[in-house]
């Protein structure tokens, strides 16, 4: 069967993570995603370890795209861009309003070439309002939205999450926004402008914390890997130094832990009789569990926990994660052939449609890899393409 979004064309003008990864999710489902980069490339190509101008950061974000280099500061580049706009359904960007105005590619100007276009714009704080136009990245959103204030060890300073959670959340919302925009166009025949920002997305993924704040003015404390409401709930270290995360939010799962570690006596200990008791005596309970864990290797401990129906998982490195049988079964690492480095694994597709599944069809593009191919599809001759390259409009 055809891929779910076959026939949909997306122009990815965005850089870094939120916008490009949202475009990737549309590509996963079959959209023809054309990544348009300036001559120096997406900013993310220069971040972290890399092979020439292909960084791990860029490669991890940009599968299932064709890549072209187009200089939008030149009239001929902008003309080619609008020729692509005529063929497109969705444009995704994270340019600031003043940058789009300077380039002459605002929503209003874009609509003159394709009134049914869906333009999705990502920013840090919003396109209007008191912070409009300010530069921003993921940790600023974590700081501003309270996310950082509830993350960290007890008594320690606020911490940001390791991965770029604000960007990743916004990427999911980009894909969601695209689907809503396409549905509205299907039903009502209209395109539209859609705005997303990192701070809104990060507030969106804190519904429990926000609900507690509005209902009771309760502000969740920093508790590290523990919970402010349940115990045992945390990370315990085994004899071989490997760690396991446990969670038990009711009597059933607490009793299952007691059976798994051969400490049924803890089930009748008055200090641990109820959820409230266990939380009040959390340090003592954790010490008992840690002593039991220290007697076993992690693999043996996990076998015991799984057999007893305990909520538990090993604290994995990425090596461990991608060797995990469930991760492998879920096909969350897929091998592709990259134009520069050859065989390469990229992330898999988390949304599993059973009748019309998505697919990893294309490796992340090298800079300008598909420029000629895409321009030929627009009807340009080899002579015209050579002339544009000589003028450094394309690359």
N, C-alpha and C positions, 0 to 999 in steps of 0.2 A: 504494500500500500504506500501511497505518497506520504511523505513526512508531513506532520500537522501544519507547518507554516510554509510549505512549498508554494512558491509564487509570490511571497511577500519579500520585498526588498527593503533593507535597512541601511542607511548611511550612518556610520559611526564616526563622528567628528570629535568624540571625547578622548580624554587622555587619563592616565593613571588607572583607577580601579572601578569606581561606582558606575559610571556610564558605560565604559567598555565591557565590563563583566555582565551588565544587563543586556547589552547587545549580543554577547556570547550566548546567553541563555536563549535568545531568540534564534541564533544560528544553530544551537543544539536541536531545535525543533524544526529545522529545515529552511529557515529564512536565508535569503542570499544577503549576507552581511558584508558590506564593502567598508573596510576601515580606511579612512582618509587621513593620512599623516602629513605634516609639514616636512620640508626637506631634512630637518634635523631629527625627525621621528617623534613618536610619542615620548613624553618625558619619562615614562616608566622604563624605557629601554636602557636608561643610564643608571638605574637603581640596583645596587647589590651585585652579586656574582653574575658574570655574563660571558658569552662567547661572541667576540666582536660586538655588534650592536643588538644582540639577542640576549636580554637578561632573563634570569629565572622569573623575576617579577612579571615581565611582559608575557613570557611564554605561558605562565600559569593562568593568565587572564584572557588570552586572545585566541583560543581555538575557534574553529569553524568560521573563519573569516577569510576574505580575499583582501589583500593590502595594496593600496596605491599611494604614491606620493604626489601631492598637488599643492602648489604654492598659491594660496588664496589671496595673498597680498598683490598678486599680479592680475591685471584684467583678464588675460587669457585663462588663468587658473580659475577665476571666479566664473567665467563663462562656462568652462567645463563642469564646474560644480553644479551650476543650475541646470545644465543638460542632464546630469545625473539625478537632480531633484525631480525632474519631469518623469523619471522612470521609477521613483521610489515611493514607498508607502510611509516610512518612518524615518525621521532624522533624530539622532541622539547627540547632544553636545553638553559640555560643561564649561563653555566659554562665558566669561563675565559679560554683562549687558554692554559695557562700553567697548569691549573687544569685538562683539558681533556687529555693533553699530559702525565701528571703524572699518570692518571688513565688508560691510554692506550685505550681511547675511542674516538680518533679523527675521523674526517670524513673519512680519508683514511683507518683507521683500521676498521671502521664500514662497509665500502664498501666491504671489503674482505668477509664479511658474507652475505651481501645483496647489490649487485651493483645497484639495482633499488630503493634503499632507498632514501627518501627525508629528508634531515637533515636541520632543521630550528634552527638557533642560534640567540639568543637575547643578546644584550649587551647594555651598557649605551652609549658608544661613537663610537663603531665600532670594528671590529675584527683586523683591521690593521690601519696604520696611526699613527700620533704622540701621540694619547691618547689611543692606543690599550692596553688592559690589565689593565687600570686603573679602580678601583672600582667606581661605581656610582649608584645613585638612582634617583627617579622622580624629586625632587626639584632641583637637579643639572642640569637636562635637562631643566627645566623651566627657570633656571637662564641663562644658556649658550645660549639658542636659542632666547632670547629676549622676550619670552612669559611673564616672570615675570615683565619685564620693562614696559609693556603696561597694567598691571593689578594692580588695587589699586584705592584709592580715589584721587581726585584732590589735588595736593599739598602734598600728602602723599608718603610714601616709596613704592618701588615695593613690590608686594605681590604674593605669590604662590596661585594657585587655591586650593580650599578645597579638592576635590577628587584628586587622583593620575592620572591626565589627561595624562601625558606622558606614563605611564604604560598602561592605558586603551586604548589609541590610538595605541600603539604598539601591544597590544593584538588583536585588529581588523586587523592589518596588518599581524600578524601571521596567522590568519584564511584565509585572502586573499592570502597570500603566499602559504599556503597549497593547496588551490584550483588551483592556477596557476601551482604549481609543479605537482599536480596530472594530470592536463590537458596536460602538456608537456610530462609527462610519458606515458599517454594514446596515444598521437599523435606520439611521437618519440621514445618511449621505453626506455627512460633514466631517471635515478634518478639524483639528484643534491644537492649541498649545497646551502642554502639560508641564507643570513645574514640580520638582522634587528637591528636597534639600537634606543634608546629612543630619541636622538637628531634629527635624521632624521625624525622620526614620528612626533615630535612636530613642526618641521619646515613645514612638510607636512600639518598640520592642521591650518596653518596661511597663506593661499594663498592670502587673501585680504590685510593683513598687509605687506606681502612680495612684492606683486604687487605694492602697493603704494610706498614702499621704492625704488624699482628698477626703476619705471617709473618717479617718481617725487622727490625722496629722502625725502619723507614725512615719519616722524616717529610719529605714533599715540600716543597722550598723554594719561595719565591715567585719566579716567573720572568716575570711580566707576560704578554705575549702569546706567549712562547716555550714550549718544552717542556724538562723536565729530562732527557729521554731521547733526543730527536731533533734534528737540524738538517739543512737549514734549516727553521725553524718559527717564524713571526713575521709582523710587519706591515712592509710596505715601501711607501715613498712614491713616487708617480709624478711626472712633470714638472709636471702640473697641480695638484699638492698633494693629490690623492686617494690613499687608501691601499688596499692589497690584502693580505689575510691568506693566507699560504702554509702548507702542511704537507707534509712529506716524511718518512715514517718508514722508508723502505727505499731501496735503490739504484735501483729502477725509477723511482720518483717523483722522486728527485734528478736522474737522468739526463734525465727529461722536462723539468724546470725548466731544465737546462743548454741543451737544444735550444731551448726557448721563448725564451730570452734571447740566443741565438746565442753561447753560451760553452761549446761542446763540449769545449774544452780543460780545463775544470774537472773533467770526468769522469775524466780521467787524472792529475790533480794528486794527488801522494801525500798531501798534507794532507787530502784529502777522499775518500780511497779507500773507507772503510768508515763505517758509522754512528758508531762510536766515534771515528774520526778527525775526522769532520765536527763532532761535538760538542766535541771537544778544541780545534778551530780555528774555533769558531762565529763569533767576532767577525770574523775574516778572511773567512770565507765570506759572512757577512751583508754585509760591505762590498762584495764583488764583485757580489752580487745587487742591492744598493741602487744601485750605479753604473749597472747595466743598466736598472733600473726608471726611474731619473731621466732616461733618454733618451726615454721614451715617455709619451704620455698614458694615463690609466687605461683608457679604453675599448679602445684599441689593445693595451695590455698584456694585458687580460683576453682579447681575441680570441686572442692568441698562446698564452696559458696554456691556454685551453680546447682549442684545436687540438692542443696537445701532450699533452693528457690529464693536466694538472697539477691537483692539489687546491688550488683557490684560490677566493676570493670577495671581492668589494669590501666595504670597510668602509662601510656605508651609514648615512645618516641615515634617520629615519622617512619623510621625503619620498621618498628613493631607494627605500626598502624597498617602499612601497606603489605605486610606479611600476614595480617589477620585474616582468617578464613571468611569471616562475614563481610569484611570490606572487599575482599577478592570476589566473593559470590555476588556482591552488589555491583560489581564492575565499576568501581569508583576510581580506577586507574586504567587508562586505555592507551595502547601503543599506537603512535602515528609515525610517519616518516617526515622529518623536518628537512627543509631544503638545505640547511647549513650543517646541522649536526647529525643527520641520519635518524636512526631509530630513537624515539623519545617518548616517554610517558607523559600524558597530560591528565587532568582531572576528568572523571566520568560525569554522567548525567544523573542528577538526583531525582528527577521526576520521571517515573516509570509508567508511561502510557502502555497498556497491555495490547491494544489493537493497532495503534499507530505510534510506535515508540520513536523518540528522537535518536540521533546517532552522532558520534564524533566522526565527521566526514573529512575535515580539513585540519592540518596542523596550524599552529600560529604562523602568520606570514612573516617572512623576512621583509625588511624595509623596501617598499615599492615592488614587491615580488609580482603582483598581478596588474601593474599599471598598463602594460601593453594590452593584456587580455581584455581588461575592462573598457579601455578606449576603443579597441576594435569592435566591441559589442555596441558602442555608441555610433559606429560607422566611420571612425577616423581611419585614414589611410596610413600606410607605413611612412610615407613622406611627411604627412602632417604630424605624426607622432615623433619622428626624428626632429622636425623643426621645433616642436614644443620642448623636447629634451635639450636641444641646443640653446633655447632661451631660458632653460632651467625653470620652466613652468611645472614640469613633471619630473619624476625620478624613479 
